Structures are given as C-alpha cells and as structure tokens.
Amino acid sequence: MDVKISYLKTDNGSCNFCNRGELNKSGHGLVYPYEFVYDFGRSSGNGLRASICEDCLIELTTKVNIINDNE
C-alpha cells in the first residue's frame, strides 16, 4: 500500500469520508478544519485511491477495533 501526506494549501486535496468543509467568506470555495489528508491506494496504482483526514482515520480505527473486540 502506498501512503503519503497531501497538504491542502499545496496539493488541493480533501477528505473523501467527511463533509467538514465550509464555504469561505466570499462563498467561492471551501475551508477545511484540517491542514492535510493521508492519500492511500495500491502501490501498483490500480484500484481505489482515497484521501482521509486525521479525525476520520481515528473514527475508522476506533470502529475497526470495536469490530475486532467483538469477534
């Protein structure tokens, strides 16, 4: 798996798992409550490629751990 950090100011990415962006003052663009996202996908380049913010990553990890604890 290939994982890298993308910074919103330079890479124009956003989280694919939440909708925390809010319209900026001019109403022409979004402002996000995070500065970077983790981009991840297959190392081969085939298949899913996604971006996730730290809050969504923590939520995902917590839910996976709950599932694993219940098995």
C-alpha positions as CSV (number, residue, x, y, z in Angstrom):
1,M,0.0,0.0,0.0
2,D,1.2,3.5,-0.9
3,V,0.5,6.2,1.7
4,K,1.5,9.8,1.6
5,I,0.5,13.1,3.1
6,S,-1.1,15.8,1.0
7,Y,-1.3,19.4,2.3
8,L,-4.4,21.3,1.4
9,K,-2.6,24.5,0.6
10,T,-0.3,23.0,-2.0
11,D,-2.0,19.7,-3.1
12,N,-5.6,20.8,-3.3
13,G,-6.9,17.6,-1.6
14,S,-9.7,17.0,0.8
15,C,-11.1,14.1,2.8
16,N,-13.3,11.6,0.9
17,F,-15.0,10.4,4.1
18,C,-16.5,13.6,5.6
19,N,-18.1,16.9,4.6
20,R,-16.5,19.2,7.1
21,G,-15.6,21.9,4.5
22,E,-17.5,25.2,4.9
23,L,-17.9,28.0,2.4
24,N,-15.3,30.7,2.7
25,K,-16.3,34.3,3.2
26,S,-16.7,35.0,-0.5
27,G,-18.8,31.9,-1.0
28,H,-16.5,30.7,-3.7
29,G,-14.5,27.8,-2.2
30,L,-14.3,25.7,0.9
31,V,-12.3,26.0,4.1
32,Y,-11.5,22.8,5.9
33,P,-10.8,22.3,9.6
34,Y,-7.6,20.3,8.8
35,E,-4.4,21.1,7.0
36,F,-3.6,17.7,5.5
37,V,-5.0,14.4,4.5
38,Y,-3.5,10.9,4.1
39,D,-3.7,9.7,0.5
40,F,-3.6,5.9,0.1
41,G,-4.0,3.3,-2.5
42,R,-2.4,0.3,-4.0
43,S,1.3,0.5,-4.7
44,S,0.7,-0.7,-8.3
45,G,-1.6,2.2,-9.0
46,N,-4.6,0.0,-9.8
47,G,-7.8,0.1,-7.7
48,L,-9.1,2.5,-5.1
49,R,-7.2,5.8,-4.3
50,A,-8.6,7.8,-1.4
51,S,-7.8,10.6,1.0
52,I,-8.7,10.7,4.7
53,C,-8.3,13.4,7.3
54,E,-7.0,12.6,10.8
55,D,-10.4,12.7,12.5
56,C,-11.9,10.3,10.0
57,L,-8.9,8.0,10.4
58,I,-9.3,7.9,14.2
59,E,-13.0,7.2,13.8
60,L,-12.3,4.4,11.3
61,T,-9.6,2.9,13.6
62,T,-11.9,3.0,16.6
63,K,-14.7,1.3,14.7
64,V,-12.4,-1.4,13.4
65,N,-11.1,-2.1,16.9
66,I,-14.7,-2.4,18.2
67,I,-15.5,-4.9,15.5
68,N,-12.3,-6.9,16.3
69,D,-13.0,-6.9,20.0
70,N,-16.5,-8.3,19.4
71,E,-15.2,-11.3,17.4
